[in-house]
Amino acid sequence: MADLPDAAVMAFEELLEERTTLSFERDIKPLFRADPDVAHMEARGLDLTDFAQVSRLRAIGGALDIFRRVENGNMPIGGPQWTAPMVITFGIWIKQGMKP
Ligand code: HEM
């Protein structure tokens, strides 16, 4: 983390210490690119911009399934793989009870 600006390091530390309550609209939705992520998955029946769909915990296409796929690099197909801060943000959002 040595090369990151101080503000980015502080924001990441806050995230890891869970001093922030993450929200789908503010913190999670922006992790998905309009194209290709949202566009391609919508065509396959999963709307990644839809809180109700993404916040289903155990369903296929639900939060834990998405977490597993971005964590192991299966999604997004074509890359780039999500960075650790992206995966951790998604995981903490789940742990905090998936707030809208
Ligand atoms: C969690 C449930 C998900 C399921 C079941 C799923 C399933 C699929 C399937 C079946 C395909 C088509 C594969 C193919 O045509 O070879 C696909 C493509 C794709 N998915 Fe997902 N996906 C999921 C989540 C995601 C997420 C979270 C992202 C983004 C972060 C994502 C991004 C993409 C992209 C970019 C493609 C490429 C489509 C293309 O280039 O044609 N998917 N997904």
Residues whose N, C-alpha, C, O or C-beta is under 5 A from the ligand:
A	BS01	HEM	P36 D37 H40 M41 G61 G62 D65 I66 R69 M75 P76 I77
